[in-house]
Amino acid sequence: MKRGVYSLLKAKYLVDEGSMKNWGFIVFLIGIAILMIANTHNYEQKIYHIKELENEVKVLRSEFVDRRSELMELKMESTVARKMRKRGIYPASVPPKKIKVIQKEEKSTLDKLWE
């Protein structure tokens, strides 16, 4: 047991005759570790970007609601009447009447020929 721990601490497995297999495995483990670190970094960057976009959506949604309420207020009849009063235009006291226009049916060219 003492001999195995001593050889492990001296890293004899890296300089012995069959050490090329060990070096290949160590390089493989280092490559996998680098890939895992890069993948984690990429994943975290995507999470931060998603959070930024969610915050931007919240801000834009609240701005949309504000603008929509302003528009609804501007479209109200009382608001339009108040703004037109400043220009000297007042709402009509008599309600408008609907005008119906009755058009004669135009005859087709074949009907005109047979007349």
C-alpha positions, 0 to 999 in steps of 0.5 A: 500500500505504501509503495502504491501511494508513493509511486502515485505521488512521484507520478511514475505512471507518467514517465514509465514505458507504458506512459503514452496510454496514460498521457492520451487518457489525461489529454482526453480528460483535459479536452472533455473538461475544456468542452464542459467549461465552454458549454457551461459558459455558453449556457450561462450567456444564453440565460443572461440574454434571455433574462435581458429580453424578458425585461425588455418585453416587460418594459415594452408591454407596459409602454404599450399599455400606457400608449393604448390608454392615452389613445383611448383617452384622446379618442373620447368624444369629450376630449375631442370636443374640448380640443375643438372648443379651443379652435372655435368649433363646437359640437352640433346641437342637432343630431345628424340625419342619415341620407339614403341614396337610391341608385337605379340599376344599370342595365347590362349591355345585352339588355340595352341591345334588346330594347 
